[in-house]
Amino acid sequence: FQEKMSFYDEIEIEDMEQCTEQGEKGYSYPCPCGSMFFISLTQLQAGEEIATCPSCSLIIRVIYDPDDFQPSGSSEQAMTQGIPV
């Protein structure tokens, strides 16, 4: 599935902001178009690493440890207490 994609940037999850987008918890990061890149907790738990911007075609690669987002109940803890560094 991992094709050669052209990422606008690679951003560490620690540099992203925790947020809720349309009722879904996740992380956002400012896009140069004025909107925000977003990746949901569900996507992170599934091992996805691509955050998309809803307003333009840019995408970023999110750098994170998938083990921090396993759905063993620790995902809520990661959201409330921040990601271990």
CNS distance restraints for C-alpha pairs under 8 A (distance, minus, plus):
assign (resid   6 and name CA) (resid  59 and name CA) 7.86 0.50 0.50
assign (resid   7 and name CA) (resid  58 and name CA) 7.16 0.50 0.50
assign (resid   7 and name CA) (resid  59 and name CA) 5.47 0.50 0.50
assign (resid   7 and name CA) (resid  60 and name CA) 5.09 0.50 0.50
assign (resid   7 and name CA) (resid  61 and name CA) 6.37 0.50 0.50
assign (resid   8 and name CA) (resid  58 and name CA) 6.02 0.50 0.50
assign (resid   8 and name CA) (resid  59 and name CA) 5.76 0.50 0.50
assign (resid   8 and name CA) (resid  60 and name CA) 5.41 0.50 0.50
assign (resid   9 and name CA) (resid  59 and name CA) 7.61 0.50 0.50
assign (resid   9 and name CA) (resid  60 and name CA) 5.07 0.50 0.50
assign (resid   9 and name CA) (resid  61 and name CA) 6.48 0.50 0.50
assign (resid  10 and name CA) (resid  60 and name CA) 5.63 0.50 0.50
assign (resid  10 and name CA) (resid  61 and name CA) 4.67 0.50 0.50
assign (resid  10 and name CA) (resid  62 and name CA) 5.95 0.50 0.50
assign (resid  10 and name CA) (resid  63 and name CA) 6.82 0.50 0.50
assign (resid  11 and name CA) (resid  15 and name CA) 6.71 0.50 0.50
assign (resid  11 and name CA) (resid  16 and name CA) 7.53 0.50 0.50
assign (resid  11 and name CA) (resid  60 and name CA) 6.95 0.50 0.50
assign (resid  11 and name CA) (resid  61 and name CA) 6.25 0.50 0.50
assign (resid  11 and name CA) (resid  62 and name CA) 5.13 0.50 0.50
assign (resid  11 and name CA) (resid  63 and name CA) 5.92 0.50 0.50
assign (resid  12 and name CA) (resid  16 and name CA) 7.06 0.50 0.50
assign (resid  12 and name CA) (resid  62 and name CA) 5.73 0.50 0.50
assign (resid  12 and name CA) (resid  63 and name CA) 4.54 0.50 0.50
assign (resid  12 and name CA) (resid  64 and name CA) 6.29 0.50 0.50
assign (resid  13 and name CA) (resid  27 and name CA) 7.68 0.50 0.50
assign (resid  13 and name CA) (resid  62 and name CA) 6.10 0.50 0.50
assign (resid  13 and name CA) (resid  63 and name CA) 5.90 0.50 0.50
assign (resid  13 and name CA) (resid  64 and name CA) 5.68 0.50 0.50
assign (resid  14 and name CA) (resid  83 and name CA) 6.96 0.50 0.50
assign (resid  15 and name CA) (resid  29 and name CA) 7.86 0.50 0.50
assign (resid  16 and name CA) (resid  27 and name CA) 5.86 0.50 0.50
assign (resid  16 and name CA) (resid  28 and name CA) 5.55 0.50 0.50
assign (resid  16 and name CA) (resid  29 and name CA) 5.22 0.50 0.50
assign (resid  17 and name CA) (resid  27 and name CA) 5.30 0.50 0.50
assign (resid  17 and name CA) (resid  28 and name CA) 5.23 0.50 0.50
assign (resid  17 and name CA) (resid  29 and name CA) 6.38 0.50 0.50
assign (resid  18 and name CA) (resid  25 and name CA) 7.53 0.50 0.50
assign (resid  18 and name CA) (resid  26 and name CA) 5.89 0.50 0.50
assign (resid  18 and name CA) (resid  27 and name CA) 4.54 0.50 0.50
assign (resid  18 and name CA) (resid  28 and name CA) 6.50 0.50 0.50
assign (resid  18 and name CA) (resid  79 and name CA) 7.11 0.50 0.50
assign (resid  19 and name CA) (resid  25 and name CA) 5.88 0.50 0.50
assign (resid  19 and name CA) (resid  26 and name CA) 5.55 0.50 0.50
assign (resid  19 and name CA) (resid  27 and name CA) 5.55 0.50 0.50
assign (resid  19 and name CA) (resid  28 and name CA) 6.58 0.50 0.50
assign (resid  20 and name CA) (resid  24 and name CA) 5.19 0.50 0.50
assign (resid  20 and name CA) (resid  25 and name CA) 4.30 0.50 0.50
assign (resid  20 and name CA) (resid  26 and name CA) 5.99 0.50 0.50
assign (resid  20 and name CA) (resid  27 and name CA) 7.77 0.50 0.50
assign (resid  21 and name CA) (resid  25 and name CA) 6.39 0.50 0.50
assign (resid  21 and name CA) (resid  26 and name CA) 7.25 0.50 0.50
assign (resid  21 and name CA) (resid  38 and name CA) 7.93 0.50 0.50
assign (resid  24 and name CA) (resid  40 and name CA) 6.57 0.50 0.50
assign (resid  24 and name CA) (resid  41 and name CA) 7.71 0.50 0.50
assign (resid  25 and name CA) (resid  40 and name CA) 5.85 0.50 0.50
assign (resid  25 and name CA) (resid  41 and name CA) 5.89 0.50 0.50
assign (resid  26 and name CA) (resid  38 and name CA) 7.01 0.50 0.50
assign (resid  26 and name CA) (resid  39 and name CA) 5.62 0.50 0.50
assign (resid  26 and name CA) (resid  40 and name CA) 3.94 0.50 0.50
assign (resid  26 and name CA) (resid  41 and name CA) 4.78 0.50 0.50
assign (resid  26 and name CA) (resid  42 and name CA) 7.98 0.50 0.50
assign (resid  27 and name CA) (resid  38 and name CA) 5.70 0.50 0.50
assign (resid  27 and name CA) (resid  39 and name CA) 5.48 0.50 0.50
assign (resid  27 and name CA) (resid  40 and name CA) 6.34 0.50 0.50
assign (resid  27 and name CA) (resid  41 and name CA) 7.66 0.50 0.50
assign (resid  28 and name CA) (resid  36 and name CA) 6.02 0.50 0.50
assign (resid  28 and name CA) (resid  37 and name CA) 5.31 0.50 0.50
assign (resid  28 and name CA) (resid  38 and name CA) 4.45 0.50 0.50
assign (resid  28 and name CA) (resid  39 and name CA) 6.60 0.50 0.50
assign (resid  29 and name CA) (resid  36 and name CA) 5.43 0.50 0.50
assign (resid  29 and name CA) (resid  37 and name CA) 5.10 0.50 0.50
assign (resid  29 and name CA) (resid  38 and name CA) 6.71 0.50 0.50
assign (resid  30 and name CA) (resid  34 and name CA) 6.92 0.50 0.50
assign (resid  30 and name CA) (resid  35 and name CA) 6.31 0.50 0.50
assign (resid  30 and name CA) (resid  36 and name CA) 4.51 0.50 0.50
assign (resid  30 and name CA) (resid  37 and name CA) 6.13 0.50 0.50
assign (resid  31 and name CA) (resid  35 and name CA) 5.37 0.50 0.50
assign (resid  31 and name CA) (resid  36 and name CA) 4.97 0.50 0.50
assign (resid  31 and name CA) (resid  37 and name CA) 5.90 0.50 0.50
assign (resid  31 and name CA) (resid  53 and name CA) 6.94 0.50 0.50
assign (resid  31 and name CA) (resid  58 and name CA) 7.98 0.50 0.50
assign (resid  33 and name CA) (resid  55 and name CA) 7.46 0.50 0.50
assign (resid  33 and name CA) (resid  56 and name CA) 7.06 0.50 0.50
assign (resid  35 and name CA) (resid  53 and name CA) 6.84 0.50 0.50
assign (resid  35 and name CA) (resid  54 and name CA) 7.41 0.50 0.50
assign (resid  35 and name CA) (resid  55 and name CA) 6.31 0.50 0.50
assign (resid  36 and name CA) (resid  53 and name CA) 5.81 0.50 0.50
assign (resid  36 and name CA) (resid  54 and name CA) 7.51 0.50 0.50
assign (resid  37 and name CA) (resid  51 and name CA) 5.59 0.50 0.50
assign (resid  37 and name CA) (resid  52 and name CA) 5.06 0.50 0.50
assign (resid  37 and name CA) (resid  53 and name CA) 4.32 0.50 0.50
assign (resid  37 and name CA) (resid  54 and name CA) 7.27 0.50 0.50
assign (resid  37 and name CA) (resid  59 and name CA) 7.31 0.50 0.50
assign (resid  37 and name CA) (resid  60 and name CA) 7.52 0.50 0.50
assign (resid  38 and name CA) (resid  51 and name CA) 5.12 0.50 0.50
assign (resid  38 and name CA) (resid  52 and name CA) 5.77 0.50 0.50
assign (resid  38 and name CA) (resid  53 and name CA) 6.53 0.50 0.50
assign (resid  39 and name CA) (resid  43 and name CA) 6.46 0.50 0.50
assign (resid  39 and name CA) (resid  44 and name CA) 7.19 0.50 0.50
assign (resid  39 and name CA) (resid  49 and name CA) 7.96 0.50 0.50
assign (resid  39 and name CA) (resid  50 and name CA) 7.04 0.50 0.50
assign (resid  39 and name CA) (resid  51 and name CA) 4.77 0.50 0.50
assign (resid  39 and name CA) (resid  52 and name CA) 7.07 0.50 0.50
assign (resid  40 and name CA) (resid  44 and name CA) 6.37 0.50 0.50
assign (resid  41 and name CA) (resid  45 and name CA) 6.05 0.50 0.50
assign (resid  41 and name CA) (resid  69 and name CA) 7.44 0.50 0.50
assign (resid  41 and name CA) (resid  75 and name CA) 7.65 0.50 0.50
assign (resid  42 and name CA) (resid  46 and name CA) 6.27 0.50 0.50
assign (resid  43 and name CA) (resid  47 and name CA) 6.46 0.50 0.50
assign (resid  43 and name CA) (resid  48 and name CA) 5.27 0.50 0.50
assign (resid  43 and name CA) (resid  49 and name CA) 7.68 0.50 0.50
assign (resid  44 and name CA) (resid  48 and name CA) 5.34 0.50 0.50
assign (resid  44 and name CA) (resid  49 and name CA) 6.78 0.50 0.50
assign (resid  44 and name CA) (resid  66 and name CA) 6.83 0.50 0.50
assign (resid  44 and name CA) (resid  69 and name CA) 6.29 0.50 0.50
assign (resid  45 and name CA) (resid  66 and name CA) 6.77 0.50 0.50
assign (resid  45 and name CA) (resid  69 and name CA) 5.02 0.50 0.50
assign (resid  45 and name CA) (resid  70 and name CA) 5.41 0.50 0.50
assign (resid  45 and name CA) (resid  71 and name CA) 6.47 0.50 0.50
assign (resid  47 and name CA) (resid  66 and name CA) 5.93 0.50 0.50
assign (resid  49 and name CA) (resid  61 and name CA) 5.53 0.50 0.50
assign (resid  49 and name CA) (resid  62 and name CA) 4.94 0.50 0.50
assign (resid  49 and name CA) (resid  63 and name CA) 6.89 0.50 0.50
assign (resid  49 and name CA) (resid  64 and name CA) 7.95 0.50 0.50
assign (resid  50 and name CA) (resid  59 and name CA) 6.60 0.50 0.50
assign (resid  50 and name CA) (resid  60 and name CA) 5.78 0.50 0.50
assign (resid  50 and name CA) (resid  61 and name CA) 4.80 0.50 0.50
assign (resid  50 and name CA) (resid  62 and name CA) 5.96 0.50 0.50
assign (resid  51 and name CA) (resid  59 and name CA) 5.73 0.50 0.50
assign (resid  51 and name CA) (resid  60 and name CA) 5.34 0.50 0.50
assign (resid  51 and name CA) (resid  61 and name CA) 6.36 0.50 0.50
assign (resid  51 and name CA) (resid  62 and name CA) 6.68 0.50 0.50
assign (resid  52 and name CA) (resid  57 and name CA) 7.64 0.50 0.50
assign (resid  52 and name CA) (resid  58 and name CA) 6.58 0.50 0.50
assign (resid  52 and name CA) (resid  59 and name CA) 4.69 0.50 0.50
assign (resid  52 and name CA) (resid  60 and name CA) 6.67 0.50 0.50
assign (resid  53 and name CA) (resid  57 and name CA) 6.64 0.50 0.50
assign (resid  53 and name CA) (resid  58 and name CA) 6.07 0.50 0.50
assign (resid  53 and name CA) (resid  59 and name CA) 6.34 0.50 0.50
assign (resid  65 and name CA) (resid  69 and name CA) 7.66 0.50 0.50
assign (resid  66 and name CA) (resid  70 and name CA) 6.82 0.50 0.50
assign (resid  68 and name CA) (resid  74 and name CA) 7.49 0.50 0.50
assign (resid  68 and name CA) (resid  75 and name CA) 7.11 0.50 0.50
assign (resid  68 and name CA) (resid  78 and name CA) 7.03 0.50 0.50
assign (resid  68 and name CA) (resid  83 and name CA) 7.23 0.50 0.50
assign (resid  68 and name CA) (resid  84 and name CA) 7.82 0.50 0.50
assign (resid  69 and name CA) (resid  74 and name CA) 6.88 0.50 0.50
assign (resid  69 and name CA) (resid  75 and name CA) 5.07 0.50 0.50
assign (resid  69 and name CA) (resid  78 and name CA) 7.27 0.50 0.50
assign (resid  70 and name CA) (resid  74 and name CA) 6.77 0.50 0.50
assign (resid  70 and name CA) (resid  75 and name CA) 6.36 0.50 0.50
assign (resid  71 and name CA) (resid  75 and name CA) 5.88 0.50 0.50
assign (resid  73 and name CA) (resid  77 and name CA) 7.31 0.50 0.50
assign (resid  74 and name CA) (resid  78 and name CA) 6.10 0.50 0.50
assign (resid  75 and name CA) (resid  79 and name CA) 6.32 0.50 0.50
assign (resid  76 and name CA) (resid  80 and name CA) 6.25 0.50 0.50
assign (resid  77 and name CA) (resid  81 and name CA) 5.77 0.50 0.50
assign (resid  77 and name CA) (resid  82 and name CA) 7.68 0.50 0.50
assign (resid  78 and name CA) (resid  82 and name CA) 5.15 0.50 0.50
assign (resid  78 and name CA) (resid  83 and name CA) 5.39 0.50 0.50
assign (resid  78 and name CA) (resid  84 and name CA) 7.79 0.50 0.50
assign (resid  79 and name CA) (resid  83 and name CA) 7.28 0.50 0.50
